[in-house]
Amino acid sequence: MKIATPGKHGFDGARLAAIDAFVKDRYLDSGRLPHAQLLVARDGEVVHFSSQGSAREGAAPVDEGTLFRIASMTKPITSVAFMILLEEAKVALDTPLHHVLPEFKGAGVYAGGGAGVPFATRPTTEPIRMVDLLRHTAGFTYSFQNRSNIDAAHRELKLENWHGGYDLDGFVAELGKLPVEFDPGSQWNYSVATDVLGAVVQRVSGQPLDRFLHDRIFAPLKMDDTFFAVPANKIDRLADCYTLLPGKGRVMYDRGAESAWSRMPKLVSGGGGLVSTALDYHRFCRMCLNGGELDGARILGRKTIELMVQNHLPGGADLSQMSKSLFSETQNAGTGFGLGFAVTIDPARSMMPGSAGEYYWGGMFSTAFFVDPVERVSMVFMTQLSPSMTYPIRRELKTMIYAALT
């Protein structure tokens, strides 16, 4: 891989190198993280790429071919897939969800009940629309939110189990029987909305979601190491994955050599199922930064990308005003939400260096990316530790990357 001279792209090379020393000292030598990989680019050219730690216990170090579970970094890719169909005029942002997925016709808002008592509902004031899926204002939730009787129902039904009893159609059918937590468009809650969006892509396109993503995004962008199931001839490149348990510390969550990601899931998750590499995800970021095109392959039109990375929260609100999530992959203050990405609308309120218009997201295993169209800077960070809120490394990396700009 070619790495450009940082100074020619407006970076202080010594300051970029200091990020690696910081990560090693604070996170690797201390045992907080098992490994780390950082890619920083400007104008699409990589100016810094570093890999530290072993990909697996007692095995080879992380390198540019290492595969990582990117979890919710799948969401922007599924959102791009939907926008491909929007550009073909097969669906629109204001299309009611039940026009494509009739399982949600007559969706009601939670009004009581649960824990063995049937849910009471009332009619929604507005239908769920496609834009609500993209910006997480549909009223859905996640089982791990642990804040309502609806997410308790997710857990009881094992609704989000990729290797369980539901395929994508079955997941939609069961979810459609549950009420939403609030009127669509009235609040923000990090949720399975992008999994539902994946079902929309599948129904509208007439192709399985994994096939559509491959044919329309991965193959044209030459993202040859991005998939829902790691092929047998590449499984030796999949890193071990860990979780942090109270009182036990860091324990193995998914061993690379015996990974659940080596088998195709029954429930293909457009919200969190992909495995990828830093270099593959960098190609996705480059496509976005280039206005929807990379190396002659046009995925989306320039104006479509511009639409996606604007704040779409009603009234121009930020997440501190609209969020009811106990957990999401972002800070709330100064942050809006676009069509598949968090969007920085006020760097001062976010209390981090950056640019208005920067967009980003992360995954539950502490991976992260951002794209800054003002400075033309992008970052991809890979590691494998859940939960992602354990350490403030994303904030620290972003701060140090911007500090290296000259």
Helices and strands as residue ranges (DSSP letters): G 6-9, H 13-23, I 24-28, E 35-42, E 45-53, E 68-69, G 71-73, H 74-87, H 97-100, G 102-104, E 108-110, E 121-123, H 130-135, G 143-145, H 149-157, H 168-175, H 193-205, H 209-213, I 214-218, H 219-221, G 232-237, E 241-245, E 249-254, G 256-258, G 260-262, E 275-276, H 278-289, E 293-294, E 297-298, H 302-308, G 314-316, H 319-322, E 335-337, E 342-344, H 347-350, E 359-362, E 368-372, E 377-382, E 385-386, H 393-403
